[in-house]
Amino acid sequence: MDQLKKISKYNFIYLFLSLILAGFSTPAYVGFFGYFNLLAFALFWICIKNLNNKKIVVSSFVYFFIVSAIQLSWLSSTRYQGTLIILVYLFVLAWFAICFSLITFMLFKDKNLNISKMNILKMNISKMNILKMLFISSIWVLLEYSKLYFLCGFPFFPIASSFSNNIYALQLASVFGVYGLSFYIIFANLVFFNFYIKKSIKTFSFWIFLFVFPTLFGFIHLKIYEKKVFASEKINCILVQTAILPEEKNLLNGYFDSFVSPLLQWSNIIDLISEYKNKNIDFIVLPEASTAFSAFSNYYPFDLVKKLFMNKFDKYQLSNLPKFKKPFAEEIDGKFYVSNSYFSKALANIYNANFIAGFDDYEEDSTYNAAFFFNPNNYNFLRYEKQKLVPIGEYIPINLLRNFIKNQYNISSSFNRGTISKVFHDKFNFSLSICYDEMYSDVMRNAKIKGSNFFINLTNNAWFYNSKLYYQHFILSRIKAIENGNPLVRACNTGVTAGIDAFGRIVNYILVENEKKAIYTEIPSFNYKTIYSYFGDKLIVCISFSFIFIYFLYNYYLQKKIKLS
């Protein structure tokens, strides 16, 4: 009886530690916990090892439901989404919990293997254990990877994000990508669990190696390129964090008193940028959907705009204002009106810098969430269209929901989806991504393949304000920089606005969500071709399928041997 109480006490401790380590294992919570995710799941498996199969499945479902609920707590934000988002939140939690229950069931399904059969297998058992661990890790990778394509796709909370506090360990993403890191974490947990069951010093030594290797690999990896990074030319950027909430940017029902005049929105942006007017500037970057109105809607009376510019700039700078012609300006009833694109082009000219900003854009029957590139030396502009649209907010995934969504959210139409990654050729060949785009490896990698040496991301996370989303989004964006070996800058409405080098190291950033600020950052332009940039996710997916095939083949061989014996 005392022994049972002792076991129960230890199980409670293991379960508590497992939940804490797995649930709070990203820098958005307690980054230090992340690296200990290499044993967090093993501690849970130790707790349930003596349960029957039904209880194992139920326990693992509840466990990972709780872990996911902590990690994805931002998805429960009802401020702008309403209570419908809670149903989405619960569905996602159940979806993730089912995936974890599946691999846990696979881990334990042969635990009651007949002793006589084990004696027949003899030396094959250890081989089978290794193959089974590789098999389960592979299944997990395919389950995580499939989340990108199931329904609308959901790239958040790969368990690899728990490595984010260890910049050395993250360097493995340059080889196998984010899902390769997830494979590694699950495999390490399985090895630790195997050690606990067998009490084998050899197995524990192997786990210690797995624990140390990512950090050692990353340290050597960074040392190899250190001098080249230091010697590379710098990309000088002003990154603007507007910190303006949806009801301040646009007129929303019930929030009319919060609305900020679009002209004042631009005035604030100009003030933020002007802090660095004496700096050498290559890029000025504004967030996604930077201000009210679309890119070329001429809503601003030029008389008011002229007064604004005269208050902010001297005569020489004012001489650089764009000409009054479409699409930047338009004459209506004898008066000139200008658009957001006029402001953007004017600031590009005044600061002699590439100006990047996000605006909606209309084109005959199409509407795009777009990012624009205004070059001071060219009157024309270039545009990138967002490829990965957010369900409900940017497109209606199911026509049957159209009327409900219109009544609930006053959304009756969808953006059109961009179809290609674009590279813009200038002093630095760069590519643009908008918000959700950078979460998808194929979008970023396609830009790298096309010749992008520098990533620029524009994001607006204000719809989930005062939650953990902004930081979790940032964590995954750093991994995309590492995967492709490209430096990255992010201008985000409510954070995290940052400059990151090709190895995911932060050069400068704004961490506070509601801080209106612009930062000047000098990013090393060094970039390189990673193994991941050559093969993408296909490498870890093919490895996973190979292990699954070998596992079934070897299992078939063992079953046949048992029958013959």
Secondary structure as the mmCIF struct_conf table of DSSP 4:
data_model
#
loop_
_struct_conf.conf_type_id
_struct_conf.id
_struct_conf.beg_label_comp_id
_struct_conf.beg_label_asym_id
_struct_conf.beg_label_seq_id
_struct_conf.end_label_comp_id
_struct_conf.end_label_asym_id
_struct_conf.end_label_seq_id
HELX_RH_AL_P HELX_RH_AL_P1 ASP A 2 GLY A 23
TURN_TY1_P TURN_TY1_P1 PHE A 24 PHE A 24
BEND BEND1 THR A 26 THR A 26
TURN_TY1_P TURN_TY1_P2 PRO A 27 ALA A 28
BEND BEND2 TYR A 29 TYR A 29
HELX_RH_3T_P HELX_RH_3T_P1 GLY A 31 PHE A 36
HELX_RH_AL_P HELX_RH_AL_P2 ASN A 37 ILE A 48
TURN_TY1_P TURN_TY1_P3 LYS A 49 ASN A 50
BEND BEND3 LEU A 51 LEU A 51
HELX_RH_AL_P HELX_RH_AL_P3 ASN A 53 GLN A 71
TURN_TY1_P TURN_TY1_P4 LEU A 72 LEU A 72
HELX_RH_3T_P HELX_RH_3T_P2 SER A 73 SER A 76
TURN_TY1_P TURN_TY1_P5 ARG A 79 GLN A 81
TURN_TY1_P TURN_TY1_P6 THR A 83 THR A 83
HELX_RH_AL_P HELX_RH_AL_P4 LEU A 84 PHE A 108
TURN_TY1_P TURN_TY1_P7 LYS A 109 ASN A 112
HELX_RH_AL_P HELX_RH_AL_P5 ILE A 115 LEU A 121
TURN_TY1_P TURN_TY1_P8 LYS A 122 MET A 123
HELX_RH_AL_P HELX_RH_AL_P6 ASN A 124 SER A 146
TURN_TY1_P TURN_TY1_P9 LYS A 147 TYR A 149
BEND BEND4 PHE A 150 PHE A 150
TURN_TY1_P TURN_TY1_P10 LEU A 151 CYS A 152
HELX_RH_3T_P HELX_RH_3T_P3 ILE A 159 ASN A 165
TURN_TY1_P TURN_TY1_P11 ILE A 167 TYR A 168
HELX_RH_3T_P HELX_RH_3T_P4 ALA A 169 LEU A 172
HELX_RH_AL_P HELX_RH_AL_P7 ALA A 173 LYS A 198
TURN_TY1_P TURN_TY1_P12 LYS A 199 LYS A 199
HELX_RH_AL_P HELX_RH_AL_P8 ILE A 201 ALA A 231
BEND BEND5 SER A 232 SER A 232
HELX_LH_PP_P HELX_LH_PP_P1 GLU A 233 GLU A 233
STRN STRN1 LYS A 234 GLN A 241
HELX_RH_AL_P HELX_RH_AL_P9 PRO A 246 LYS A 249
BEND BEND6 ASN A 250 ASN A 250
TURN_TY1_P TURN_TY1_P13 ASN A 253 GLY A 254
HELX_RH_3T_P HELX_RH_3T_P5 PHE A 256 SER A 258
HELX_RH_AL_P HELX_RH_AL_P10 PRO A 262 SER A 274
TURN_TY1_P TURN_TY1_P14 GLU A 275 ASN A 278
BEND BEND7 LYS A 279 LYS A 279
BEND BEND8 ASP A 282 ASP A 282
STRN STRN2 PHE A 283 VAL A 285
TURN_TY1_P TURN_TY1_P15 GLU A 288 ALA A 289
BEND BEND9 THR A 291 PHE A 293
TURN_TY1_P TURN_TY1_P16 ALA A 295 PHE A 296
STRN STRN3 TYR A 300 PRO A 301
HELX_RH_AL_P HELX_RH_AL_P11 PHE A 302 LYS A 312
BEND BEND10 PHE A 313 PHE A 313
HELX_RH_AL_P HELX_RH_AL_P12 LYS A 315 LEU A 318
TURN_TY1_P TURN_TY1_P17 SER A 319 ASN A 320
HELX_LH_PP_P HELX_LH_PP_P2 LEU A 321 LYS A 323
BEND BEND11 PHE A 324 PHE A 324
TURN_TY1_P TURN_TY1_P18 LYS A 326 PHE A 328
STRN STRN4 ALA A 329 ILE A 332
TURN_TY1_P TURN_TY1_P19 ASP A 333 GLY A 334
STRN STRN5 LYS A 335 VAL A 338
HELX_RH_AL_P HELX_RH_AL_P13 ASN A 340 TYR A 351
TURN_TY1_P TURN_TY1_P20 ASN A 352 ASN A 352
BEND BEND12 ALA A 353 ALA A 353
STRN STRN6 ASN A 354 GLU A 363
TURN_TY1_P TURN_TY1_P21 GLU A 364 ASP A 365
STRN STRN7 SER A 366 PHE A 374
TURN_TY1_P TURN_TY1_P22 PRO A 376 ASN A 377
BEND BEND13 TYR A 379 TYR A 379
STRN STRN8 PHE A 381 GLU A 385
BEND BEND14 GLN A 387 LYS A 388
HELX_LH_PP_P HELX_LH_PP_P3 LEU A 389 VAL A 390
STRN STRN9 PRO A 391 PRO A 391
TURN_TY1_P TURN_TY1_P23 ILE A 392 GLU A 394
STRN STRN10 TYR A 395 TYR A 395
BEND BEND15 PRO A 397 PRO A 397
HELX_RH_3T_P HELX_RH_3T_P6 ASN A 399 LEU A 401
HELX_RH_AL_P HELX_RH_AL_P14 ARG A 402 TYR A 409
HELX_LH_PP_P HELX_LH_PP_P4 PHE A 415 GLY A 418
STRN STRN11 VAL A 423 PHE A 424
BEND BEND16 ASP A 426 PHE A 428
STRN STRN12 PHE A 430 ILE A 434
HELX_RH_3T_P HELX_RH_3T_P7 CYS A 435 MET A 439
HELX_RH_AL_P HELX_RH_AL_P15 SER A 441 ILE A 449
TURN_TY1_P TURN_TY1_P24 LYS A 450 GLY A 451
STRN STRN13 PHE A 454 THR A 459
HELX_RH_3T_P HELX_RH_3T_P8 ALA A 462 PHE A 464
TURN_TY1_P TURN_TY1_P25 TYR A 465 ASN A 466
BEND BEND17 SER A 467 LYS A 468
HELX_RH_AL_P HELX_RH_AL_P16 LEU A 469 ASN A 484
TURN_TY1_P TURN_TY1_P26 GLY A 485 GLY A 485
STRN STRN14 LEU A 488 CYS A 492
TURN_TY1_P TURN_TY1_P27 ASN A 493 THR A 494
BEND BEND18 GLY A 495 GLY A 495
STRN STRN15 THR A 497 ILE A 500
TURN_TY1_P TURN_TY1_P28 ALA A 502 PHE A 503
BEND BEND19 GLY A 504 GLY A 504
STRN STRN16 ILE A 506 ILE A 510
TURN_TY1_P TURN_TY1_P29 GLU A 513 ASN A 514
STRN STRN17 LYS A 517 PRO A 524
HELX_RH_AL_P HELX_RH_AL_P17 ILE A 531 PHE A 535
TURN_TY1_P TURN_TY1_P30 GLY A 536 ASP A 537
HELX_RH_AL_P HELX_RH_AL_P18 LYS A 538 LEU A 564
#
